[in-house]
Amino acid sequence: MAKKSLDLASLDKVLDTWNWAKGEEAAMKKKIEDCKTQVEAFLVKSGVTDLVTAKYKVQKRMQSREGVSKKDMPADIWAKYAKKSEFSVLAFTALTGKRSAAAKAKAKAKEKAKAGVKAKAKGKGK
């Protein structure tokens, strides 16, 4: 059986792009955390948990999580040793622009309409 030739040069291009994207993702995650910190500081300073601007809505709520590392633990041991942590969660919703819920709904409706037209066109061709 003959070996297929592998195009490592084109794979390297894909891997370069992936590597670049990973770097961009890390930078953007840091930027997002910086923004979250600033917004949370503003919420604390103003003494509110919900905030609506002309373009955005921010909600802060507390969330807790429990967990242990062992599976199928008996309930009494779980209750005795489970560690509980509580932390704040920020929900960020764009009210206008491309990433807003309205824009996403509009795009979804447009997609459905396009799919409906294609389905009708296929039906007429039979």
C-alpha positions as CSV (number, residue, x, y, z in Angstrom):
1,M,0.0,0.0,0.0
2,A,1.5,3.4,-1.0
3,K,1.8,6.1,1.6
4,K,-0.2,9.3,0.9
5,S,1.9,12.4,0.8
6,L,1.1,14.7,3.7
7,D,1.1,18.5,3.1
8,L,2.7,19.6,6.3
9,A,3.3,23.1,4.9
10,S,-0.5,23.8,4.6
11,L,-1.0,22.2,8.0
12,D,1.5,24.6,9.4
13,K,-0.5,27.5,8.1
14,V,-3.6,26.2,9.9
15,L,-1.6,25.6,13.0
16,D,-0.2,29.2,12.7
17,T,-3.7,30.5,12.5
18,W,-4.8,28.4,15.5
19,N,-1.8,29.6,17.5
20,W,-2.6,33.2,16.6
21,A,-6.3,32.7,17.6
22,K,-5.3,31.2,20.9
23,G,-3.2,34.3,21.7
24,E,-6.0,36.6,20.7
25,E,-8.4,34.6,22.8
26,A,-6.1,34.9,25.8
27,A,-5.8,38.6,25.3
28,M,-9.5,39.1,24.9
29,K,-10.2,37.0,28.1
30,K,-7.9,39.3,30.0
31,K,-9.7,42.4,28.5
32,I,-13.1,40.9,29.4
33,E,-11.9,40.3,33.0
34,D,-10.7,43.9,33.2
35,C,-14.1,45.1,32.0
36,K,-15.9,42.9,34.5
37,T,-13.8,44.2,37.3
38,Q,-14.5,47.8,36.4
39,V,-18.3,47.2,36.0
40,E,-18.4,45.3,39.3
41,A,-16.6,48.1,41.1
42,F,-19.1,50.6,39.6
43,L,-22.0,48.4,40.8
44,V,-20.6,48.2,44.3
45,K,-19.8,51.9,44.4
46,S,-23.3,52.8,43.3
47,G,-24.9,50.2,45.6
48,V,-27.0,48.4,42.9
49,T,-27.1,44.9,41.5
50,D,-29.0,45.7,38.3
51,L,-28.1,48.5,35.8
52,V,-29.6,49.5,32.5
53,T,-27.9,52.0,30.2
54,A,-29.1,53.2,26.8
55,K,-27.3,50.2,25.2
56,Y,-26.7,47.5,27.8
57,K,-28.2,45.7,30.8
58,V,-26.0,44.3,33.6
59,Q,-27.2,42.0,36.4
60,K,-25.2,40.9,39.3
61,R,-26.2,37.9,41.3
62,M,-24.6,35.5,43.8
63,Q,-24.1,31.9,42.9
64,S,-22.7,29.1,44.9
65,R,-21.2,25.8,44.1
66,E,-20.5,22.6,46.0
67,G,-18.3,19.7,45.0
68,V,-15.9,16.9,46.0
69,S,-13.6,14.9,43.8
70,K,-14.9,11.4,44.5
71,K,-17.8,10.0,42.5
72,D,-20.7,8.2,44.1
73,M,-20.0,9.4,47.6
74,P,-22.5,8.4,50.3
75,A,-24.8,11.3,51.3
76,D,-23.6,11.5,55.0
77,I,-19.9,11.8,53.9
78,W,-20.9,14.4,51.2
79,A,-22.7,16.5,53.8
80,K,-19.8,16.3,56.2
81,Y,-16.9,17.1,53.8
82,A,-18.3,19.1,50.9
83,K,-16.8,22.5,50.5
84,K,-19.1,25.4,49.5
85,S,-17.9,28.5,47.8
86,E,-19.9,31.6,46.9
87,F,-19.1,34.1,44.2
88,S,-20.7,36.8,42.1
89,V,-21.8,36.3,38.5
90,L,-22.3,39.2,36.1
91,A,-24.8,38.7,33.3
92,F,-24.1,41.1,30.3
93,T,-26.7,41.6,27.7
94,A,-26.3,43.8,24.7
95,L,-29.6,45.7,24.0
96,T,-28.4,47.2,20.7
97,G,-25.9,46.3,18.0
98,K,-24.8,43.1,16.3
99,R,-24.5,41.1,19.5
100,S,-27.8,42.2,21.0
101,A,-30.7,39.8,21.6
102,A,-32.9,41.7,19.1
103,A,-30.2,41.4,16.3
104,K,-29.7,37.7,17.0
105,A,-33.5,37.2,16.9
106,K,-33.7,39.1,13.6
107,A,-30.9,37.1,12.1
108,K,-32.5,33.9,13.2
109,A,-35.9,34.9,11.7
110,K,-34.1,35.9,8.5
111,E,-32.4,32.5,8.4
112,K,-35.8,30.7,8.9
113,A,-37.4,32.7,6.2
114,K,-34.5,31.9,3.8
115,A,-34.8,28.2,4.7
116,G,-38.6,28.3,4.1
117,V,-38.1,29.8,0.6
118,K,-35.5,27.1,-0.3
119,A,-37.9,24.4,0.9
120,K,-40.7,25.8,-1.3
121,A,-38.4,26.1,-4.3
122,K,-37.3,22.4,-3.9
123,G,-41.0,21.3,-3.7
124,K,-41.9,23.1,-7.0
125,G,-39.0,21.4,-8.8
126,K,-40.6,17.9,-8.3
